[in-house]
Amino acid sequence: MAQHGLLIDYEFCTGCHACEMACKVEKGLGEGEWGIKLAQIGPWKLDGDAWEWDYVPLPTQRCDLCAERVAAGKVPACVHHCQSLAMEFGPVDELAKKAVKPRMALFTVW
């Protein structure tokens, strides 16, 4: 079986926190525990009226890419609930081919 991963396109993440909440519910995590944690970068002023303000979902060490869900033929909870469709789950070799933009990151778990 191919190793699976999580491809996140930060260009489209809106910072809604749906991935965090879905993970918390799926894994039964308590306050201060995270399987995926949304980081806010910015805001800070660039040139003129332009601002930099990004949201970056980061899988933590608790993330196992929802191994139980995947074994049942489902995608990880964070991917299923991502409202902006900024996350994709699949074989690492396939996802790596899709990671062509500068604001994309591919995560795996061992």
Backbone as JSON, one array per atom type, in Angstrom:
{
  "sequence": "MAQHGLLIDYEFCTGCHACEMACKVEKGLGEGEWGIKLAQIGPWKLDGDAWEWDYVPLPTQRCDLCAERVAAGKVPACVHHCQSLAMEFGPVDELAKKAVKPRMALFTVW",
  "N": [[0.84, -1.18, 0.0], [0.54, 2.21, -0.81], [2.17, 4.99, 0.73], [0.3, 7.43, 2.41], [-0.69, 10.92, 2.32], [-1.19, 14.39, 3.23], [-2.14, 17.1, 1.46], [-1.92, 20.53, 1.52], [-3.26, 23.53, 0.45], [-2.37, 26.6, 0.97], [-3.12, 28.98, -0.13], [-5.83, 28.98, -0.42], [-6.95, 28.51, 2.07], [-9.21, 29.68, 4.46], [-9.19, 30.15, 7.13], [-11.19, 29.15, 8.8], [-11.3, 27.27, 10.84], [-12.58, 24.8, 10.75], [-11.26, 22.4, 10.21], [-9.73, 21.99, 12.53], [-11.75, 21.67, 14.51], [-13.19, 19.47, 13.51], [-11.24, 17.49, 13.7], [-10.76, 17.47, 16.49], [-13.23, 16.53, 17.44], [-13.4, 14.03, 16.09], [-11.16, 12.67, 17.15], [-11.58, 12.89, 19.84], [-10.33, 14.85, 21.38], [-9.18, 16.98, 24.02], [-9.39, 20.23, 25.65], [-6.84, 22.39, 24.59], [-5.52, 20.37, 23.27], [-4.46, 19.15, 20.15], [-4.88, 17.82, 16.89], [-4.62, 18.81, 14.43], [-3.61, 22.1, 13.93], [-4.52, 25.42, 13.55], [-2.61, 28.04, 12.42], [-2.17, 31.53, 12.56], [-0.81, 33.84, 10.41], [0.38, 36.97, 10.34], [-1.77, 39.88, 10.53], [0.29, 41.94, 8.39], [1.54, 44.92, 6.97], [2.29, 45.27, 3.55], [3.22, 46.6, 0.58], [1.87, 49.78, -0.32], [-1.56, 49.46, -0.4], [-1.57, 46.8, 0.15], [-1.7, 43.81, 2.06], [-0.35, 41.19, 4.09], [-1.7, 38.24, 5.15], [-2.23, 35.27, 6.4], [-3.51, 31.92, 6.83], [-2.53, 28.95, 8.28], [-2.91, 25.64, 8.36], [-1.59, 23.23, 10.46], [-0.59, 19.98, 10.8], [-0.21, 18.13, 13.81], [1.89, 16.21, 16.09], [0.06, 14.42, 17.04], [-1.49, 13.75, 14.92], [-2.61, 11.19, 12.87], [-3.44, 10.99, 10.36], [-6.07, 10.23, 10.46], [-6.28, 7.36, 10.69], [-8.13, 5.27, 11.31], [-10.5, 6.14, 10.06], [-9.62, 6.22, 7.39], [-9.03, 3.51, 7.0], [-11.6, 2.6, 6.93], [-12.4, 3.44, 4.5], [-12.83, 6.14, 4.22], [-12.04, 9.69, 4.0], [-9.61, 11.67, 5.87], [-10.86, 13.45, 8.75], [-10.35, 16.23, 8.78], [-9.99, 16.86, 6.08], [-12.45, 16.1, 5.02], [-14.14, 17.99, 6.2], [-13.17, 20.46, 5.4], [-13.97, 23.6, 4.46], [-13.16, 25.26, 2.41], [-12.03, 23.64, 0.58], [-9.28, 23.27, 0.62], [-7.63, 21.23, 1.29], [-6.27, 18.03, 0.53], [-6.31, 14.53, 0.39], [-4.37, 11.61, -0.15], [-2.35, 9.19, -2.02], [1.12, 9.71, -1.47], [2.93, 9.98, -3.64], [1.23, 10.76, -5.75], [0.11, 13.14, -4.73], [2.4, 14.7, -4.49], [2.97, 15.33, -7.12], [0.99, 17.18, -7.59], [1.66, 19.31, -6.03], [2.5, 22.09, -6.87], [2.49, 24.81, -6.54], [3.75, 27.74, -4.83], [2.63, 28.11, -2.27], [1.87, 25.7, -1.07], [1.83, 22.71, 0.87], [3.01, 19.48, 1.7], [2.19, 16.92, 3.81], [3.12, 14.08, 5.74], [2.68, 11.1, 7.7], [4.45, 8.86, 9.78]],
  "CA": [[0.0, 0.0, 0.0], [1.3, 3.45, -0.9], [2.06, 5.89, 1.87], [-0.63, 8.52, 2.16], [-0.32, 12.22, 2.85], [-2.14, 15.49, 3.26], [-1.67, 18.26, 0.7], [-2.67, 21.72, 1.93], [-3.06, 24.71, -0.39], [-2.58, 27.73, 1.87], [-3.72, 30.09, -0.87], [-7.28, 28.92, -0.33], [-7.42, 28.37, 3.45], [-9.87, 30.9, 4.92], [-9.05, 30.28, 8.58], [-12.49, 28.88, 9.43], [-11.08, 26.35, 11.96], [-13.37, 23.57, 10.63], [-10.34, 21.25, 10.3], [-9.4, 21.8, 13.95], [-12.91, 21.18, 15.24], [-13.48, 18.12, 13.04], [-10.21, 16.62, 14.28], [-11.01, 17.36, 17.92], [-14.39, 15.65, 17.63], [-13.05, 12.69, 15.62], [-10.16, 12.06, 18.03], [-11.95, 13.06, 21.24], [-9.28, 15.65, 22.02], [-9.63, 17.95, 25.0], [-8.92, 21.6, 25.55], [-5.39, 22.5, 24.48], [-4.99, 19.25, 22.5], [-4.71, 19.36, 18.73], [-4.36, 16.91, 15.88], [-4.23, 19.81, 13.45], [-3.75, 23.4, 14.59], [-4.48, 26.53, 12.6], [-1.76, 29.16, 12.8], [-2.43, 32.77, 11.82], [0.42, 34.57, 10.1], [0.01, 38.33, 9.99], [-1.54, 40.69, 9.33], [1.28, 43.0, 8.34], [1.43, 45.71, 5.75], [3.31, 45.12, 2.52], [3.34, 47.86, -0.14], [0.61, 50.45, -0.62], [-2.73, 48.95, 0.32], [-1.47, 45.34, 0.23], [-1.43, 43.22, 3.37], [-0.09, 39.75, 4.16], [-2.48, 37.66, 6.24], [-2.43, 33.89, 5.98], [-3.85, 30.89, 7.79], [-1.73, 27.78, 7.95], [-3.22, 24.45, 9.16], [-0.39, 22.42, 10.68], [-0.79, 18.73, 11.52], [0.68, 17.98, 14.96], [2.35, 14.84, 16.29], [-1.1, 13.57, 17.32], [-2.15, 13.43, 13.65], [-2.29, 9.92, 12.21], [-4.24, 11.09, 9.13], [-7.33, 9.51, 10.73], [-6.05, 5.98, 10.24], [-9.35, 4.46, 11.42], [-11.41, 6.58, 8.99], [-9.04, 5.79, 6.12], [-9.22, 2.06, 6.92], [-13.01, 2.38, 6.62], [-12.67, 3.96, 3.16], [-13.17, 7.56, 4.28], [-10.9, 10.6, 4.06], [-9.45, 12.24, 7.2], [-11.91, 14.39, 9.15], [-10.0, 17.61, 8.39], [-10.23, 16.98, 4.64], [-13.9, 16.0, 4.82], [-14.83, 19.18, 6.69], [-12.54, 21.7, 4.92], [-14.99, 24.35, 3.73], [-12.59, 25.92, 1.23], [-11.44, 22.58, -0.24], [-7.85, 23.55, 0.56], [-6.91, 20.02, 1.69], [-6.49, 16.84, -0.27], [-5.69, 13.32, 0.94], [-4.13, 10.58, -1.15], [-0.99, 8.66, -2.05], [2.12, 10.77, -1.47], [3.49, 10.21, -4.97], [0.25, 11.52, -6.54], [-0.01, 14.48, -4.17], [3.64, 15.42, -4.8], [2.83, 15.86, -8.49], [0.05, 18.3, -7.55], [2.23, 20.38, -5.21], [3.24, 22.89, -7.86], [2.42, 26.22, -6.2], [4.62, 28.05, -3.69], [1.91, 28.1, -1.0], [1.34, 24.37, -0.82], [2.7, 21.87, 1.69], [2.64, 18.08, 1.73], [2.5, 16.32, 5.1], [2.96, 12.64, 5.88], [2.93, 10.56, 9.05], [5.19, 7.59, 9.67]],
  "C": [[0.89, 1.25, 0.0], [1.12, 4.28, 0.37], [1.16, 7.05, 1.5], [-0.17, 9.81, 2.83], [-1.47, 13.2, 2.77], [-1.52, 16.67, 2.54], [-2.55, 19.45, 1.07], [-2.26, 22.88, 1.04], [-3.4, 25.94, 0.45], [-3.19, 28.94, 1.18], [-5.23, 30.14, -0.67], [-7.82, 28.74, 1.09], [-7.98, 29.71, 3.93], [-9.75, 31.11, 6.42], [-10.33, 29.99, 9.34], [-12.41, 27.97, 10.65], [-11.89, 25.06, 11.88], [-12.47, 22.33, 10.74], [-10.0, 20.95, 11.75], [-10.56, 21.14, 14.7], [-13.26, 19.75, 14.81], [-12.5, 17.12, 13.64], [-10.46, 16.4, 15.77], [-12.16, 16.39, 18.2], [-14.03, 14.21, 17.25], [-12.14, 11.95, 16.61], [-10.51, 12.17, 19.52], [-10.92, 13.86, 22.02], [-9.87, 16.71, 22.93], [-9.08, 19.34, 24.73], [-7.39, 21.64, 25.53], [-4.73, 21.34, 23.75], [-5.4, 19.42, 21.05], [-4.14, 18.23, 17.9], [-3.9, 17.73, 14.67], [-4.53, 21.16, 14.08], [-3.59, 24.49, 13.54], [-3.63, 27.66, 13.16], [-2.13, 30.37, 11.94], [-1.12, 33.5, 11.64], [0.02, 35.95, 9.62], [-1.15, 38.78, 10.85], [-0.37, 41.66, 9.5], [1.22, 43.64, 6.97], [2.6, 45.44, 4.82], [3.5, 46.48, 1.85], [1.96, 48.46, -0.39], [-0.51, 49.96, 0.25], [-2.69, 47.43, 0.5], [-1.06, 44.88, 1.63], [-1.15, 41.73, 3.21], [-0.85, 39.23, 5.38], [-2.87, 36.26, 5.8], [-2.85, 33.01, 7.16], [-3.15, 29.61, 7.34], [-2.13, 26.61, 8.87], [-1.97, 23.56, 9.25], [-0.75, 21.14, 11.43], [0.24, 18.61, 12.66], [1.13, 16.52, 15.06], [1.2, 13.89, 16.62], [-1.8, 13.11, 16.04], [-1.66, 12.09, 13.12], [-3.05, 9.83, 10.88], [-5.51, 10.25, 9.24], [-7.26, 8.08, 10.21], [-7.31, 5.12, 10.28], [-10.35, 4.84, 10.33], [-10.92, 6.08, 7.63], [-9.22, 4.28, 5.93], [-10.66, 1.7, 6.57], [-13.39, 2.96, 5.26], [-13.05, 5.43, 3.12], [-11.89, 8.4, 4.23], [-10.77, 11.11, 5.49], [-10.52, 13.31, 7.48], [-11.6, 15.82, 8.71], [-10.28, 17.84, 6.91], [-11.73, 16.99, 4.36], [-14.62, 17.31, 5.17], [-14.22, 20.51, 6.21], [-13.51, 22.45, 4.01], [-14.46, 25.01, 2.46], [-11.94, 24.93, 0.27], [-9.94, 22.8, -0.44], [-7.01, 22.34, 0.91], [-7.27, 18.86, 0.8], [-5.71, 15.69, 0.34], [-5.49, 12.32, -0.18], [-2.72, 10.04, -1.06], [0.03, 9.79, -2.22], [2.66, 11.04, -2.87], [2.54, 10.99, -5.87], [0.13, 12.95, -6.05], [1.22, 15.32, -4.5], [3.59, 16.03, -6.19], [1.92, 17.07, -8.55], [0.59, 19.5, -6.79], [3.13, 21.27, -6.06], [3.23, 24.38, -7.56], [3.27, 26.51, -4.97], [3.92, 27.99, -2.33], [1.18, 26.78, -0.78], [2.35, 23.6, 0.02], [2.13, 20.47, 1.72], [3.12, 17.49, 3.04], [2.27, 14.82, 5.03], [3.12, 12.28, 7.35], [3.59, 9.22, 8.87], [4.67, 6.6, 10.65]]
}
